Amino acid sequence: MYSSDRLSVIICSIDPDKCNGCIDALKRTAGITLDIHVTDNRADARPIAEVYNDSANISGSPYLLFIHEDVIISSHGWGRKLLDKLSEPETGVIGFAGSTLRVPVPGGWDQGGPEYMRASLRHIEHGEERTMSFGVVDGETFRQVIAVDGLAMAVRRDVWARHPFDEAMLTGFHCYDIDFSVEIAYAGLRNYVMYGVDVLHLSAGSYSDSWLRHTIEMFYAKWSRIPVLSVDLVDAKKANDAKCRCLYSFIFKAIRSDMPDSEVQRLMKHYRSLPSSSHRYYRHLLTLTWQQLRYRS
């Protein structure tokens, strides 16, 4: 029998010092009992989906928090608020950064840009601390999103059990957060970003060549079947504008990566198939064509 006042904290670790700092901060500030599960992944380098599922299986709480070891939470008393929200039957995943829009093109959790982003945290980028603040509304602790950034994802055990991390597809360290949170949103549950908590992420996300390859693989094998998902009503034009903008950004990165030419051509074909008559669409198409000539000829 699981205690309803316990939260299982699950960490896939490669840096014991950072991990200990994260855990110490969580214990000081949560205000609830924590059940800590750390997997030292330095030697085995197991896929994060496998580590998360295995740890969740053996954890002893009805609530789970998958968190990066380089996250420091300083606010006190956040645990009770988190558990109260997770206990609502319609709640899916809760994090500290996310987006209210998901469109069927390859991309990160922040598809659509600042207009659709929800976040309140600090992170370290190029040695400097930066603040990420989007969608803050006075008096609102939780705001609904579709995709959740994997720096921290809290979920009820029963929700995770119905939608475990896809070990067959997620064989590395990328895309697990989008796949997990968007699938749960697509199933009809409500994901949220939590505000009013002082969160410091000691790193910033990067779009590496490895991330690009994994994202392409996940999109064409799985994500492309998911329609436009949005918290707020988005008309067809805005959704298509978001598709064009997101796909342009992704292709721009892909052209400069080590991705095979065949994959870049497939992405370009996808871009040309999008219905649009805006000047920005054609300007972006010209830019991508020029980038191909410059970097791929």
RODO-407306 format. One record per residue: residue in three letters; x, y, z of N, C-alpha, C in turn. Coordinates in steps of 0.05 Angstrom, whole numbers, padded with zeros to 5 digits, always signed. Example, Ala and Ser with C-alpha at 12.3 -4.5 7.8 and 13.67 -1.06 7.14 Angstrom:
<pts>
ALA+00264-00114+00156+00246-00090+00156+00264-00066+00156;SER+00257-00045+00142+00273-00021+00143+00258+00001+00157;
</pts>
This chain:
<pts>
MET+00017-00024+00000+00000+00000+00000+00018+00025+00000;TYR+00013+00043-00019+00029+00067-00021+00019+00089-00003;SER+00037+00104+00010+00029+00127+00026+00023+00151+00008;SER+00000+00164+00012-00008+00186-00006+00008+00211-00001;ASP+00025+00212+00020+00041+00236+00026+00070+00233+00018;ARG+00076+00213+00002+00104+00208-00006+00107+00213-00036;LEU+00130+00223-00043+00137+00228-00070+00163+00213-00076;SER+00162+00196-00097+00187+00182-00105+00202+00199-00125;VAL+00227+00206-00117+00245+00222-00134+00263+00203-00149;ILE+00263+00205-00176+00278+00186-00193+00298+00202-00209;ILE+00324+00194-00206+00346+00208-00219+00364+00188-00234;CYS+00370+00195-00259+00390+00180-00274+00415+00196-00273;SER+00436+00186-00258+00459+00202-00251+00484+00195-00266;ILE+00500+00215-00273+00527+00211-00282+00547+00229-00268;ASP+00537+00245-00248+00553+00263-00233+00545+00263-00204;PRO+00558+00247-00187+00549+00244-00159+00547+00270-00143;ASP+00566+00289-00148+00565+00314-00134+00540+00330-00140;LYS+00534+00332-00166+00510+00346-00174+00485+00332-00163;CYS+00485+00306-00164+00463+00290-00155+00458+00295-00125;ASN+00479+00295-00109+00476+00300-00081+00466+00328-00075;GLY+00475+00347-00091+00465+00375-00087+00435+00377-00093;CYS+00427+00363-00114+00398+00363-00122+00382+00350-00099;ILE+00390+00327-00090+00375+00313-00069+00374+00329-00043;ASP+00397+00340-00035+00397+00356-00010+00377+00379-00012;ALA+00376+00393-00035+00357+00415-00038+00328+00405-00037;LEU+00323+00383-00050+00296+00372-00050+00287+00365-00021;LYS+00305+00352-00006+00298+00344+00021+00293+00369+00039;ARG+00309+00390+00035+00306+00414+00051+00280+00429+00045;THR+00270+00427+00021+00249+00445+00012+00222+00432+00007;ALA+00221+00406+00003+00196+00393-00006+00173+00396+00014;GLY+00179+00391+00040+00159+00392+00061+00142+00367+00062;ILE+00150+00346+00048+00137+00320+00048+00158+00299+00049;THR+00150+00274+00053+00169+00252+00053+00177+00244+00025;LEU+00203+00242+00021+00214+00235-00006+00226+00207-00005;ASP+00220+00192-00026+00230+00165-00030+00250+00167-00054;ILE+00276+00167-00047+00297+00174-00067+00307+00149-00082;HIS+00307+00150-00108+00317+00128-00125+00337+00139-00145;VAL+00363+00134-00140+00384+00143-00158+00397+00119-00172;THR+00399+00121-00198+00414+00101-00214+00440+00114-00223;ASP+00462+00102-00215+00489+00111-00224+00493+00100-00252;ASN+00491+00117-00272+00491+00108-00300+00518+00114-00314;ARG+00539+00119-00298+00565+00126-00310+00577+00103-00325;ALA+00575+00079-00315+00589+00056-00327+00572+00044-00349;ASP+00546+00040-00344+00529+00025-00363+00517+00043-00385;ALA+00513+00068-00380+00501+00086-00400+00475+00075-00412;ARG+00458+00065-00394+00433+00054-00403+00414+00077-00413;PRO+00397+00071-00432+00378+00091-00441+00361+00102-00418;ILE+00356+00128-00419+00342+00140-00396+00314+00129-00393;ALA+00301+00121-00415+00274+00110-00413+00274+00084-00397;GLU+00294+00068-00401+00297+00043-00386+00302+00048-00357;VAL+00320+00067-00351+00326+00074-00323+00302+00084-00309;TYR+00287+00102-00322+00264+00114-00309+00242+00093-00304;ASN+00237+00076-00323+00217+00055-00319+00225+00036-00297;ASP+00250+00027-00297+00259+00008-00276+00256+00021-00248;SER+00264+00046-00246+00263+00059-00220+00234+00064-00211;ALA+00217+00071-00230+00189+00074-00223+00176+00048-00213;ASN+00184+00026-00226+00173+00000-00218+00180-00007-00189;ILE+00203+00000-00180+00211-00008-00153+00206+00014-00132;SER+00197+00037-00141+00193+00059-00122+00168+00053-00104;GLY+00166+00068-00082+00145+00061-00063+00125+00083-00058;SER+00120+00099-00078+00101+00121-00074+00080+00122-00097;PRO+00057+00134-00092+00037+00137-00113+00043+00160-00132;TYR+00063+00176-00125+00071+00199-00141+00101+00197-00148;LEU+00107+00204-00173+00135+00201-00183+00145+00228-00193;LEU+00170+00234-00188+00183+00258-00198+00209+00249-00212;PHE+00209+00251-00239+00233+00246-00255+00247+00272-00258;ILE+00271+00274-00248+00285+00300-00247+00314+00298-00254;HIS+00324+00318-00269+00353+00318-00275+00369+00324-00250;GLU+00393+00313-00249+00409+00317-00225+00421+00345-00222;ASP+00419+00361-00244+00430+00388-00243+00408+00409-00239;VAL+00387+00401-00225+00365+00419-00219+00365+00424-00189;ILE+00364+00450-00181+00363+00457-00153+00338+00473-00147;ILE+00322+00462-00129+00297+00476-00120+00302+00489-00093;SER+00296+00515-00091+00302+00530-00067+00277+00538-00051;SER+00254+00539-00064+00229+00547-00050+00221+00525-00031;HIS+00210+00533-00008+00200+00514+00012+00170+00508+00008;GLY+00163+00483+00013+00134+00476+00014+00121+00469-00013;TRP+00137+00465-00033+00126+00460-00060+00114+00432-00062;GLY+00123+00414-00045+00115+00386-00048+00085+00381-00044;ARG+00074+00394-00023+00046+00390-00017+00028+00401-00040;LYS+00036+00424-00051+00020+00435-00074+00022+00417-00098;LEU+00045+00406-00102+00049+00388-00125+00032+00363-00122;LEU+00032+00350-00099+00017+00326-00094-00013+00331-00096;ASP-00022+00354-00086-00051+00361-00087-00060+00363-00116;LYS-00043+00375-00133-00051+00378-00161-00049+00351-00176;LEU-00029+00335-00170-00026+00309-00182-00050+00290-00174;SER-00061+00294-00151-00083+00277-00142-00109+00281-00157;GLU-00111+00304-00172-00135+00308-00188-00136+00288-00211;PRO-00158+00274-00215-00159+00252-00234-00151+00260-00263;GLU-00157+00285-00271-00151+00293-00298-00123+00302-00303;THR-00106+00304-00281-00079+00313-00284-00061+00292-00296;GLY-00044+00300-00315-00024+00283-00327+00003+00288-00315;VAL+00020+00303-00330+00047+00309-00323+00049+00338-00313;ILE+00065+00343-00293+00071+00370-00283+00101+00375-00285;GLY+00109+00398-00297+00137+00405-00298+00140+00435-00292;PHE+00163+00445-00299+00169+00474-00295+00173+00489-00321;ALA+00171+00476-00343+00172+00489-00369+00157+00472-00389;GLY+00142+00485-00407+00127+00470-00427+00115+00489-00448;SER+00100+00477-00466+00088+00492-00488+00058+00485-00491;THR+00042+00504-00498+00013+00499-00501+00006+00489-00528;LEU+00025+00486-00546+00019+00478-00574+00038+00456-00582;ARG+00027+00436-00596+00044+00415-00609+00034+00412-00637;VAL+00052+00415-00656+00044+00412-00684+00060+00389-00696;PRO+00048+00376-00717+00061+00351-00728+00084+00357-00747;VAL+00105+00368-00736+00131+00371-00750+00153+00365-00729;PRO+00177+00357-00737+00198+00352-00718+00205+00377-00702;GLY+00211+00374-00677+00219+00397-00660+00220+00390-00631;GLY+00229+00410-00615+00232+00406-00587+00206+00411-00572;TRP+00208+00413-00545+00184+00417-00529+00173+00445-00533;ASP+00190+00464-00542+00182+00492-00543+00172+00500-00571;GLN+00159+00482-00585+00148+00488-00611+00130+00512-00611;GLY+00132+00529-00631+00115+00552-00633+00127+00577-00622;GLY+00148+00575-00606+00162+00598-00595+00149+00610-00571;PRO+00158+00634-00563+00150+00646-00537+00120+00649-00534;GLU+00105+00654-00555+00076+00658-00553+00063+00634-00539;TYR+00074+00610-00543+00061+00586-00532+00076+00574-00509;MET+00098+00586-00501+00115+00575-00479+00104+00583-00452;ARG+00107+00565-00433+00100+00570-00405+00124+00561-00388;ALA+00135+00579-00372+00158+00571-00356+00164+00593-00336;SER+00176+00585-00314+00186+00603-00294+00210+00590-00280;LEU+00234+00595-00290+00258+00582-00278+00282+00598-00287;ARG+00305+00591-00274+00330+00602-00282+00348+00579-00292;HIS+00366+00586-00311+00384+00565-00320+00411+00578-00327;ILE+00432+00561-00327+00459+00571-00333+00465+00565-00363;GLU+00471+00586-00377+00477+00584-00406+00503+00599-00412;HIS+00523+00585-00422+00549+00596-00428+00561+00610-00404;GLY+00557+00598-00380+00569+00608-00356+00553+00630-00343;GLU+00531+00639-00355+00516+00661-00344+00488+00651-00336;GLU+00477+00662-00314+00451+00655-00305+00430+00671-00321;ARG+00410+00657-00332+00389+00670-00347+00362+00662-00336;THR+00343+00680-00339+00316+00675-00329+00297+00668-00352;MET+00283+00646-00349+00263+00638-00369+00235+00642-00356;SER+00221+00663-00365+00195+00669-00354+00175+00674-00376;PHE+00156+00656-00378+00135+00658-00399+00108+00650-00387;GLY+00088+00666-00393+00061+00659-00386+00055+00662-00356;VAL+00070+00678-00342+00065+00681-00313+00039+00698-00309;VAL+00021+00688-00293-00004+00702-00286-00006+00703-00256;ASP-00009+00727-00245-00011+00730-00216-00033+00713-00205;GLY-00027+00698-00184-00047+00682-00170-00051+00654-00182;GLU-00038+00648-00204-00041+00621-00217-00015+00605-00211;THR-00019+00582-00198+00004+00565-00192+00009+00545-00214;PHE-00013+00537-00228-00011+00517-00249-00024+00528-00275;ARG-00010+00525-00297-00021+00532-00323-00018+00508-00342;GLN-00039+00502-00357-00040+00478-00373-00021+00481-00398;VAL-00009+00458-00404+00009+00457-00428+00004+00430-00442;ILE+00017+00426-00464+00016+00400-00478+00042+00385-00474;ALA+00065+00397-00482+00091+00385-00479+00105+00396-00454;VAL+00120+00379-00441+00134+00387-00416+00164+00381-00419;ASP+00180+00400-00411+00209+00397-00412+00218+00377-00391;GLY+00236+00359-00399+00244+00337-00382+00262+00344-00359;LEU+00269+00369-00354+00286+00376-00331+00272+00367-00305;ALA+00245+00366-00305+00230+00355-00282+00202+00348-00292;MET+00194+00324-00287+00167+00315-00295+00155+00299-00272;ALA+00133+00309-00260+00119+00295-00239+00094+00282-00250;VAL+00087+00259-00240+00064+00244-00251+00054+00224-00231;ARG+00028+00218-00231+00018+00196-00214+00028+00170-00224;ARG+00031+00151-00206+00040+00124-00213+00021+00111-00234;ASP-00005+00114-00230-00024+00100-00248-00022+00112-00276;VAL-00017+00138-00278-00014+00150-00305+00011+00139-00318;TRP+00034+00139-00303+00058+00128-00315+00054+00098-00322;ALA+00040+00083-00306+00036+00054-00312+00021+00050-00338;ARG+00002+00068-00344-00012+00066-00369+00004+00077-00393;HIS+00023+00095-00387+00039+00107-00409+00068+00107-00401;PRO+00080+00084-00398+00109+00083-00390+00126+00094-00412;PHE+00151+00100-00405+00170+00110-00426+00174+00088-00446;ASP+00174+00095-00471+00176+00076-00494+00204+00067-00498;GLU+00211+00045-00484+00238+00034-00486+00246+00024-00513;ALA+00226+00015-00529+00232+00005-00555+00242+00027-00574;MET+00231+00051-00571+00238+00073-00588+00260+00091-00576;LEU+00258+00095-00550+00276+00114-00536+00301+00100-00527;THR+00320+00097-00545+00343+00080-00539+00368+00097-00531;GLY+00364+00123-00527+00386+00140-00519+00378+00159-00497;PHE+00385+00184-00500+00380+00204-00478+00364+00228-00488;HIS+00351+00225-00511+00336+00247-00523+00307+00240-00527;CYS+00290+00260-00528+00262+00257-00537+00243+00244-00517;TYR+00254+00234-00495+00237+00219-00476+00215+00237-00464;ASP+00222+00263-00460+00203+00281-00447+00180+00288-00465;ILE+00186+00294-00490+00165+00301-00510+00147+00276-00514;ASP+00160+00253-00518+00144+00229-00523+00125+00223-00500;PHE+00136+00224-00476+00120+00218-00452+00098+00238-00447;SER+00104+00263-00447+00084+00283-00440+00063+00287-00462;VAL+00071+00287-00487+00052+00291-00509+00033+00267-00512;GLU+00044+00243-00508+00026+00219-00509+00005+00221-00487;ILE+00012+00230-00464-00007+00232-00442-00027+00254-00447;ALA-00018+00276-00459-00037+00297-00467-00056+00287-00489;TYR-00045+00272-00508-00062+00261-00530-00082+00242-00519;ALA-00076+00229-00497-00095+00210-00484-00118+00224-00469;GLY-00116+00251-00467-00138+00266-00456-00133+00277-00428;LEU-00109+00272-00417-00103+00284-00391-00091+00312-00394;ARG-00090+00326-00372-00081+00354-00373-00053+00356-00360;ASN-00034+00366-00376-00007+00371-00366-00006+00400-00357;TYR+00013+00405-00339+00015+00432-00327+00044+00440-00324;VAL+00048+00467-00323+00073+00479-00313+00066+00491-00286;MET+00084+00487-00267+00080+00497-00240+00096+00523-00236;TYR+00083+00543-00226+00095+00569-00221+00099+00573-00191;GLY+00114+00594-00185+00118+00601-00157+00139+00584-00142;VAL+00155+00570-00157+00176+00553-00146+00203+00563-00157;ASP+00222+00568-00139+00248+00577-00147+00265+00553-00157;VAL+00267+00551-00184+00281+00529-00196+00305+00539-00211;LEU+00328+00527-00206+00353+00533-00221+00362+00508-00235;HIS+00364+00510-00262+00375+00488-00278+00404+00495-00284;LEU+00423+00479-00276+00451+00486-00278+00462+00482-00307;SER+00445+00477-00325+00453+00475-00353+00430+00485-00371;ALA+00434+00486-00396+00413+00493-00415+00412+00472-00437;GLY+00388+00467-00447+00385+00447-00468+00400+00455-00493;SER+00410+00435-00507+00425+00439-00532+00414+00421-00554;TYR+00413+00431-00578+00403+00416-00601+00427+00404-00616;SER+00438+00382-00606+00461+00369-00618+00453+00353-00642;ASP+00473+00344-00657+00468+00327-00680+00453+00301-00671;SER+00461+00291-00648+00448+00267-00637+00418+00273-00632;TRP+00412+00296-00621+00384+00303-00615+00369+00305-00642;LEU+00381+00317-00662+00368+00320-00688+00361+00292-00699;ARG+00380+00274-00698+00375+00247-00709+00353+00233-00694;HIS+00354+00234-00668+00333+00220-00652+00306+00233-00657;THR+00305+00259-00659+00279+00272-00664+00267+00264-00690;ILE+00284+00263-00711+00275+00255-00737+00263+00226-00736;GLU+00278+00209-00723+00270+00181-00720+00243+00179-00706;MET+00240+00193-00683+00215+00192-00668+00192+00204-00684;PHE+00197+00225-00698+00176+00238-00713+00164+00220-00734;TYR+00181+00210-00752+00171+00194-00774+00161+00166-00766;ALA+00171+00156-00744+00162+00130-00734+00137+00132-00717;LYS+00133+00155-00704+00112+00155-00683+00097+00182-00682;TRP+00111+00204-00679+00098+00229-00673+00081+00240-00696;SER+00087+00233-00720+00073+00245-00743+00044+00238-00744;ARG+00036+00217-00729+00007+00209-00729-00009+00227-00710;ILE+00004+00242-00693-00010+00258-00673-00018+00285-00686;PRO-00043+00292-00685-00052+00317-00697-00043+00342-00681;VAL-00051+00365-00690-00046+00389-00675-00059+00387-00648;LEU-00044+00392-00627-00054+00392-00599-00049+00420-00588;SER-00070+00431-00576-00068+00458-00565-00085+00462-00541;VAL-00075+00476-00521-00091+00483-00498-00113+00502-00505;ASP-00105+00523-00520-00125+00543-00529-00132+00538-00558;LEU-00155+00548-00566-00165+00544-00593-00146+00558-00612;VAL-00135+00543-00631-00116+00554-00651-00128+00548-00678;ASP-00133+00569-00694-00145+00565-00721-00124+00552-00740;ALA-00134+00544-00763-00117+00529-00782-00093+00546-00791;LYS-00098+00572-00795-00076+00589-00805-00054+00591-00784;LYS-00061+00595-00759-00040+00598-00738-00026+00571-00734;ALA-00040+00549-00736-00027+00523-00733-00008+00519-00756;ASN-00016+00526-00780+00002+00522-00803+00026+00540-00802;ASP+00021+00565-00793+00044+00583-00789+00064+00572-00770;ALA+00054+00560-00748+00072+00548-00728+00087+00524-00740;LYS+00073+00508-00756+00086+00485-00770+00109+00496-00787;CYS+00104+00516-00804+00124+00526-00822+00148+00537-00806;ARG+00142+00552-00785+00163+00565-00769+00181+00543-00756;CYS+00167+00523-00744+00182+00502-00729+00198+00485-00748;LEU+00187+00478-00771+00201+00460-00789+00224+00475-00802;TYR+00220+00501-00808+00242+00517-00818+00266+00517-00799;SER+00260+00522-00774+00282+00522-00753+00296+00495-00751;PHE+00280+00474-00753+00292+00447-00751+00310+00441-00775;ILE+00300+00447-00799+00315+00442-00824+00341+00458-00824;PHE+00339+00483-00815+00362+00501-00814+00385+00488-00798;LYS+00377+00476-00775+00397+00462-00759+00407+00437-00773;ALA+00388+00422-00785+00395+00396-00797+00415+00400-00820;ILE+00411+00421-00836+00429+00426-00859+00458+00428-00849;ARG+00462+00440-00826+00489+00445-00815+00499+00422-00798;SER+00484+00401-00796+00491+00378-00780+00504+00356-00797;ASP+00509+00333-00784+00520+00310-00799+00498+00292-00809;MET+00473+00302-00810+00451+00286-00819+00454+00279-00849;PRO+00448+00255-00857+00450+00248-00886+00434+00266-00904;ASP+00444+00270-00928+00430+00287-00947+00401+00277-00952;SER+00398+00251-00952+00371+00240-00957+00351+00249-00937;GLU+00359+00251-00911+00341+00261-00890+00335+00290-00894;VAL+00355+00306-00901+00351+00334-00906+00331+00338-00929;GLN+00334+00322-00950+00316+00324-00973+00288+00316-00965;ARG+00285+00296-00948+00258+00289-00938+00245+00312-00923;LEU+00261+00325-00906+00251+00348-00891+00243+00371-00910;MET+00259+00376-00930+00253+00397-00949+00227+00391-00964;LYS+00224+00366-00972+00199+00358-00985+00175+00362-00967;HIS+00178+00356-00941+00157+00361-00922+00151+00391-00920;TYR+00171+00407-00920+00167+00436-00918+00152+00446-00942;ARG+00159+00437-00966+00146+00446-00990+00117+00438-00991;SER+00110+00416-00977+00083+00406-00977+00064+00422-00960;LEU+00075+00439-00942+00058+00454-00924+00043+00476-00939;PRO+00017+00478-00935+00002+00499-00949+00007+00527-00937;SER+00019+00544-00952+00024+00571-00942+00028+00590-00966;SER+00018+00615-00963+00023+00635-00983+00036+00660-00971;SER+00046+00657-00946+00057+00681-00933+00085+00687-00944;HIS+00092+00713-00942+00119+00721-00951+00140+00707-00935;ARG+00135+00703-00909+00155+00690-00892+00160+00662-00901;TYR+00140+00647-00909+00143+00620-00918+00162+00619-00942;TYR+00158+00636-00962+00175+00636-00986+00203+00646-00979;ARG+00205+00666-00962+00231+00675-00954+00247+00653-00940;HIS+00233+00638-00923+00246+00616-00909+00255+00594-00929;LEU+00238+00589-00949+00244+00569-00969+00269+00576-00984;LEU+00271+00602-00991+00295+00612-01005+00320+00609-00987;THR+00316+00616-00962+00339+00614-00943+00349+00585-00941;LEU+00330+00566-00938+00337+00538-00936+00351+00528-00961;THR+00341+00536-00984+00353+00528-01009+00382+00538-01011;TRP+00386+00564-01003+00413+00575-01003+00431+00561-00983;GLN+00420+00554-00960+00436+00540-00940+00445+00512-00950;GLN+00427+00499-00965+00434+00473-00976+00457+00476-00996;LEU+00455+00497-01013+00476+00501-01033+00503+00507-01019;ARG+00501+00522-00997+00526+00530-00983+00539+00507-00968;TYR+00522+00491-00954+00533+00471-00936+00532+00442-00947;ARG+00516+00438-00968+00512+00410-00977+00521+00406-01005;SER+00532+00425-01018+00541+00421-01046+00570+00411-01047;
</pts>
